[in-house]
Amino acid sequence: MDQQALERLRLAARSYSELRSLTVDITVTSDMEDQGQRTESRSRAIFLAPNLVRTEAGRGRMAIVTVFTGTHFHHYFGPTGHYTKSPIEGEQPPQGFFNPEFPSSVMGTFLFPRIAERVEDARLEEADVLSVRYAPSPHLPPPPGPLRFRIDPQTHLVTHIACQMPCGHPFGEPMQWMGVTAAFTNFVVNPPVDPAVFEFTPPPGTVDRLAEPRQAKLTFGFGGGGGYSDPDSGHGYQTEVSNTQDPDGTLIERTRMQLDGIEFALERRLRLSEDRRELRLEERVSTAMGDSQLLDATVQLV
């Protein structure tokens, strides 16, 4: 353990713990060089202590907005016009808090008050670059490692994080690895932030996914992406994917995609019947023009 590196992590943790507010731009890049796949997502994050967070990615009808208020979690998915507001039970860290097991996501990790916790090994690779391994949690899959942080020597805020994430393949194909980086730019430390920023009202015409009478709890999901471009043929694609599971067991896969330059979104919902003999599949395709079409099917499993 490099004590100088550990002290740098502790200084960073203290700086984030003492923040009153923060605004930052986040760029998350996923890269699989061996397959020529690369995708990039950009978002803007606003934090107001102790636990108010708003993140936005995209613009207009294709925007994705999340708001964490401490008591509720709002999620608006513009490509399909869907919205959820879920109550938060117990004490939950705000959206964007660093977790070693999932260091970055489509919307981006950007708060690091726990960066110095569970450190198994830390090394100073360059003047402002640290290589860090974290001890595993008994409740989560092993963290990827090592994680590489670039920390600003004046503000002690993280400006860059990089890691290798495993990408499993079905049917016994070899494990592949995806390079994931997150860059943080345009920091504004302790700016005045109006609490009204965290009062989210969905646009007219939004479909409230929790409007039907049932109890909902906050569920977390994970995201990623990929891409490919062939300059000779002009074909290519980019995707941003997020997965969540509703309290009733419905698996929701949301994909924002560009195919040969055309942008659209897919939302796929998969739910097992009570006897687990059938799979119900619903898929909605939405365009940047606001048009959408719903496809549904039932598949007999046994």
C-alpha positions in Angstrom: 0.0 0.0 0.0 1.4 3.4 -1.0 0.6 5.7 1.9 0.9 8.8 -0.3 -1.7 7.4 -2.7 -4.0 6.5 0.2 -3.6 10.1 1.6 -4.6 11.4 -1.8 -7.8 9.3 -1.7 -8.6 10.6 1.8 -8.2 14.2 0.7 -10.5 13.5 -2.2 -13.1 11.9 0.1 -12.9 14.9 2.4 -13.4 17.4 -0.4 -16.5 15.6 -1.7 -17.9 15.3 1.9 -17.5 19.0 2.4 -19.3 20.0 -0.8 -22.3 22.2 -0.4 -23.2 22.0 -4.1 -21.6 21.0 -7.4 -22.3 21.1 -11.1 -20.3 19.0 -13.6 -20.4 17.7 -17.1 -19.9 13.9 -17.5 -18.7 12.0 -20.6 -18.8 8.2 -20.3 -17.0 6.2 -23.0 -17.2 2.5 -23.6 -14.7 0.9 -25.9 -14.2 -2.7 -27.2 -11.1 -2.2 -29.4 -11.0 -5.8 -30.6 -14.5 -5.5 -32.1 -14.2 -1.9 -33.2 -17.1 -0.9 -31.0 -17.1 2.5 -29.2 -19.9 4.5 -27.7 -20.0 7.8 -25.8 -22.7 9.4 -23.6 -22.8 12.9 -22.2 -24.8 14.2 -19.2 -25.0 17.1 -16.9 -25.2 16.6 -13.1 -26.3 19.0 -10.3 -25.8 18.2 -6.6 -27.1 20.0 -3.6 -26.1 18.8 -0.1 -26.9 16.6 1.5 -28.7 14.4 -1.0 -30.4 16.2 -3.9 -29.2 15.1 -7.4 -30.4 15.8 -10.9 -28.8 14.4 -14.0 -29.8 15.0 -17.6 -28.7 13.3 -20.9 -29.8 14.2 -24.4 -32.2 17.0 -25.4 -35.8 17.5 -26.3 -37.8 14.4 -26.9 -34.8 12.1 -26.6 -33.8 13.5 -23.1 -33.3 11.2 -20.1 -33.7 12.9 -16.7 -33.3 11.4 -13.2 -34.0 13.3 -10.0 -33.1 12.0 -6.5 -34.8 13.9 -3.7 -34.0 11.7 -0.7 -37.6 10.6 -0.4 -38.4 9.8 -4.1 -36.6 8.9 -7.3 -37.9 10.4 -10.6 -37.0 8.8 -13.9 -38.1 10.3 -17.2 -37.2 8.4 -20.4 -37.9 10.9 -23.2 -37.5 8.5 -26.2 -40.7 6.6 -25.1 -42.3 9.3 -23.0 -42.4 7.1 -19.9 -42.0 8.4 -16.4 -41.8 6.8 -12.9 -41.7 8.3 -9.4 -40.7 5.7 -6.8 -40.6 6.2 -3.1 -37.3 5.5 -1.4 -37.3 3.2 1.6 -34.6 3.7 4.3 -31.4 5.5 3.8 -30.1 5.3 0.2 -27.1 7.1 -1.2 -28.0 9.6 -4.0 -27.8 8.8 -7.6 -24.2 9.3 -8.8 -22.5 8.1 -5.6 -19.4 6.1 -6.3 -19.6 2.3 -5.9 -16.4 0.3 -6.6 -18.5 -2.6 -8.1 -20.1 -0.2 -10.7 -17.7 2.7 -11.1 -19.6 4.3 -14.1 -22.9 4.1 -15.8 -24.7 5.7 -18.7 -25.8 8.6 -16.4 -22.4 8.6 -14.7 -20.9 8.4 -11.3 -19.7 11.8 -10.1 -19.7 11.9 -6.3 -16.8 10.2 -4.5 -17.0 10.8 -0.7 -16.4 7.0 -0.2 -13.4 6.8 -2.6 -11.1 5.9 0.4 -13.3 3.2 1.8 -12.6 -0.6 1.3 -9.2 0.2 -0.3 -7.2 -3.0 -0.6 -4.3 -1.5 -2.5 -3.4 2.0 -3.8 -0.5 3.0 -6.0 0.6 6.4 -7.3 1.3 5.8 -11.1 1.9 9.4 -12.0 1.8 12.8 -10.2 -2.0 12.8 -10.3 -3.0 9.3 -11.4 -3.7 6.6 -8.8 -4.3 2.8 -9.4 -6.7 1.5 -6.7 -8.0 -2.0 -5.9 -11.0 -2.4 -3.7 -11.9 -5.2 -1.3 -15.0 -7.1 -2.5 -18.4 -6.7 -0.8 -20.2 -9.8 0.5 -23.4 -8.6 -1.2 -22.2 -7.6 -4.7 -20.1 -9.1 -7.5 -16.3 -8.5 -7.3 -15.3 -5.0 -8.3 -13.3 -4.5 -11.5 -9.8 -3.7 -10.9 -7.7 -1.9 -10.7 -9.5 1.4 -11.1 -7.4 4.4 -12.2 -8.3 7.8 -11.0 -6.9 11.2 -12.1 -7.4 13.6 -9.2 -6.9 17.4 -9.5 -4.1 18.4 -7.1 -5.7 21.7 -6.2 -9.4 20.8 -5.7 -8.8 17.1 -4.9 -11.8 16.3 -7.2 -11.8 13.4 -9.6 -11.4 14.5 -13.2 -11.1 11.0 -14.8 -11.8 7.4 -14.0 -10.9 4.3 -16.1 -11.4 0.6 -15.7 -11.9 -2.7 -17.6 -15.4 -4.2 -17.3 -16.1 -7.9 -18.1 -18.5 -8.5 -21.0 -19.8 -12.1 -20.8 -21.1 -13.9 -23.9 -23.7 -16.7 -24.0 -23.2 -20.2 -25.1 -19.7 -20.5 -23.6 -18.0 -17.9 -25.8 -14.8 -16.5 -24.2 -15.1 -13.6 -21.8 -14.3 -10.2 -23.3 -13.4 -6.9 -21.7 -14.7 -3.4 -22.3 -12.7 -0.3 -21.5 -14.9 2.2 -19.6 -13.8 5.8 -18.9 -15.6 8.7 -17.3 -14.3 12.3 -17.7 -15.5 15.1 -15.5 -15.3 18.7 -16.9 -16.6 22.2 -16.3 -16.7 21.8 -12.5 -18.4 24.6 -10.6 -17.8 24.1 -6.8 -20.4 25.3 -4.3 -22.5 27.4 -6.7 -25.9 28.8 -5.7 -28.4 26.1 -6.6 -32.2 26.7 -6.4 -33.8 23.7 -4.7 -36.6 24.0 -7.2 -34.3 22.4 -9.7 -35.1 19.1 -8.0 -38.9 19.5 -8.4 -39.5 17.5 -11.5 -42.8 17.6 -13.4 -43.0 15.4 -16.5 -44.0 17.0 -19.8 -47.6 16.8 -21.0 -48.5 13.5 -22.6 -46.0 11.5 -20.5 -47.1 7.9 -19.5 -46.8 7.3 -15.8 -45.7 3.7 -15.5 -46.7 3.6 -11.8 -50.1 5.1 -12.2 -51.8 1.8 -11.7 -52.6 1.0 -8.0 -49.7 -1.0 -6.6 -46.8 -0.4 -4.2 -43.5 0.4 -5.8 -40.0 0.4 -4.3 -36.9 2.0 -5.7 -34.9 -0.4 -7.9 -31.5 0.1 -9.3 -30.3 -1.0 -12.7 -27.2 -0.9 -14.7 -26.2 0.3 -18.2 -23.7 0.2 -20.9 -23.4 0.6 -24.6 -21.5 -0.1 -27.8 -21.0 1.0 -31.3 -19.5 0.3 -34.7 -18.7 2.4 -37.7 -17.6 1.4 -41.2 -16.4 4.4 -43.2 -16.3 2.4 -46.5 -19.9 1.3 -46.5 -21.3 4.2 -44.4 -23.0 1.8 -42.0 -22.7 2.0 -38.3 -24.5 2.1 -35.0 -24.3 3.4 -31.4 -26.3 2.2 -28.5 -26.9 3.2 -24.8 -28.5 0.5 -22.8 -30.0 0.5 -19.3 -31.7 -2.4 -17.4 -34.0 -2.2 -14.4 -36.5 -4.5 -12.7 -39.9 -3.3 -11.5 -41.1 -4.4 -8.0 -43.6 -6.8 -9.8 -40.7 -8.6 -11.4 -40.9 -7.1 -14.9 -37.5 -6.7 -16.5 -37.2 -3.5 -18.4 -34.5 -3.0 -21.1 -34.2 0.5 -22.6 -32.0 1.2 -25.6 -31.3 4.5 -27.2 -29.8 3.8 -30.6 -28.4 5.4 -33.7 -28.5 3.1 -36.8 -26.9 4.6 -39.9 -27.4 8.0 -38.5 -31.1 7.6 -37.6 -32.0 7.9 -33.9 -34.7 6.0 -32.2 -35.4 4.2 -28.9 -36.5 0.7 -27.9 -38.2 -0.3 -24.6 -38.6 -4.0 -24.0 -40.6 -5.4 -21.0 -40.4 -9.1 -20.1 -42.6 -10.6 -17.4 -43.1 -14.2 -16.4 -46.6 -15.5 -15.7 -47.4 -16.5 -12.2 -46.9 -20.2 -12.9 -43.7 -19.3 -14.8 -44.8 -21.2 -17.8 -45.2 -18.2 -20.1 -43.1 -15.2 -21.0 -44.9 -12.0 -21.9 -42.9 -9.6 -24.1 -43.8 -6.0 -24.9 -41.6 -3.9 -27.1 -42.2 -0.2 -28.0 -40.3 1.5 -30.8 -40.2 5.3 -30.6 -38.7 7.8 -33.1 -37.2 11.2 -32.6 -40.4 12.6 -34.2 -42.5 11.3 -31.4 -44.1 8.4 -33.2 -44.2 5.0 -31.4 -45.5 1.5 -32.1 -46.1 -1.2 -29.5 -45.5 -4.9 -30.3 -46.4 -7.7 -27.9 -46.2 -11.4 -27.8 -46.6 -14.3 -25.4 -44.1 -17.2 -25.5 -44.8 -20.6 -24.1 -41.7 -21.7 -22.0 -42.8 -25.1 -20.8 
